[in-house]
Amino acid sequence: MKNVDQSKGVSRRMLLTGGVAAGSAALLAATGAQAQVKVPKSAVRFSSVAAAAGHTCGGCKSFLAPSECMFVQGETSPDCSCWIWRGKTA
């Protein structure tokens, strides 16, 4: 028996990895600590295509223009997306 949601192709391992990454990012944001240790893109299911309409890096609180995220390793783009997206407040 596989631990995979067949409709979405999501394994338990992927959920746990994403949960740990999101929890770490939330903890860093809540404490106001500077994000010195960033998570790999694979841990947050980083994608060059937005998961949901409007949920792109460019609209996320963690995005630092022109091409950086406070919590994710490597260069990003305003058009990308990941699981730890947090919308900017008006």
C-alpha positions, 0 to 999 in steps of 0.5 A: 500500500502506497502513502500517496494521494493518487488524485494529486500525487502527493506523498506523506514524505512530501507533506512532512518536508513541506510542513517542516519548511513552512513551519521553519519559515513561519517561526522565523517570520514570527520571531523577527529573526533574519533568515540566514538558513534558507530551505531548498526549493524542493522542500517548498515545491518551488515552481515556475508556474503559480499554484493558484491565481495570484499566488506568485512570488511577486505578491508574497511578503517574503519576496525581496525584489528583484529575485530573492526570497527570505526563506528559499535558497537560490534566485527566484522570479516574481512569476514563480510560486511555492507552498509557503506563499504569504500574501502582502497586506494592503 
